[in-house]
Amino acid sequence: MKLRFSPTSPYVRKVRALAIETGLADRLELAATDPWQADTDLPASNPLGKVPALELDDGTVLFDSPVICEYLDSLHGGTKLFPAAGPARWKALRLQAIGDGICDAAILRRLDGMRPAGLQSADWQQRQRQAVARACDLLEAEAGTLGGPATIGQLAIACALGYLDFRFDADKWREGRPKLAAWFADFAKRPSIAETALPPA
Ligand SMILES: N[C@@H](CCC(=O)N[C@@H](CS)C(=O)NCC(=O)O)C(=O)O
């Protein structure tokens, strides 16, 4: 299997973290792909032009990261990171949606901030900043439920918080959110998170 990846993508990090958690990392061939390069061939694999994209040996290409993660989770016989059914499944998927949503909003804000000054929208960036702040507030309120066996939910949250550290360190998301900060400090010691740390910004 070939994983098309960018080293700074929090969604790619989530996939790689899941592969480590499930013992599948050795089965992933990593293919560096810059989705923003003008002549990239990425759209031939993923018409949406985004990483991660997972090219299977039969030619099938899977995207986006939740689909790739659930596919990889189906390949091993150990403890599943996607609970099969019931409240545990919805809890994990909801957490994944919060984590991925934080990344979505943070990336929209960053992309707008990279446009020429006259084309940027302070309102748009503020909207995304507030979405991230509200999601972090929710996680602080629910921090007591983040313990227990790791699922795709906690992996997604950890990758999202790592991305905030990487791109929006100045926002200091830990301020006023001591429980979430403590949970992240502990969870980030897992090899799957430590070994996939984003490069220096
Ligand atoms: N929902 C997608 C988001 C993927 C995504 O936005 N990837 C970014 C890199 S972090 C990308 O490839 N962006 C290129 C683009 O938007 O054209 C997922 O979970 O995989």
The ligand as a MOL file (V3000), in Angstrom:
LIG
                    3D

  0  0  0     0  0            999 V3000
M  V30 BEGIN CTAB
M  V30 COUNTS 20 19 0 0 0
M  V30 BEGIN ATOM
M  V30 1 N -10.9530 15.7230 5.0150 0
M  V30 2 C -9.6510 15.4270 4.4580 0
M  V30 3 C -8.7930 16.6710 4.5320 0
M  V30 4 C -7.4660 16.4810 3.7910 0
M  V30 5 C -6.7630 17.8030 3.5550 0
M  V30 6 O -7.3470 18.8980 3.6270 0
M  V30 7 N -5.4380 17.7260 3.2670 0
M  V30 8 C -4.6730 18.9000 2.9700 0
M  V30 9 C -3.2800 18.7870 3.5460 0
M  V30 10 S -3.3160 18.9680 5.3120 0
M  V30 11 C -4.5250 19.0240 1.4740 0
M  V30 12 O -4.1080 18.0830 0.8280 0
M  V30 13 N -4.8760 20.1930 0.9100 0
M  V30 14 C -4.7610 20.4340 -0.4810 0
M  V30 15 C -5.9510 21.2090 -1.0070 0
M  V30 16 O -6.8550 21.5470 -0.2040 0
M  V30 17 O -5.9850 21.4680 -2.2010 0
M  V30 18 C -9.0280 14.2530 5.2180 0
M  V30 19 O -9.4400 13.9900 6.3580 0
M  V30 20 O -8.1760 13.5400 4.6410 0
M  V30 END ATOM
M  V30 BEGIN BOND
M  V30 1 1 1 2
M  V30 2 1 2 3
M  V30 3 1 2 18
M  V30 4 1 3 4
M  V30 5 1 4 5
M  V30 6 2 5 6
M  V30 7 1 5 7
M  V30 8 1 7 8
M  V30 9 1 8 9
M  V30 10 1 8 11
M  V30 11 1 9 10
M  V30 12 2 11 12
M  V30 13 1 11 13
M  V30 14 1 13 14
M  V30 15 1 14 15
M  V30 16 2 15 16
M  V30 17 1 15 17
M  V30 18 2 18 19
M  V30 19 1 18 20
M  V30 END BOND
M  V30 END CTAB
M  END
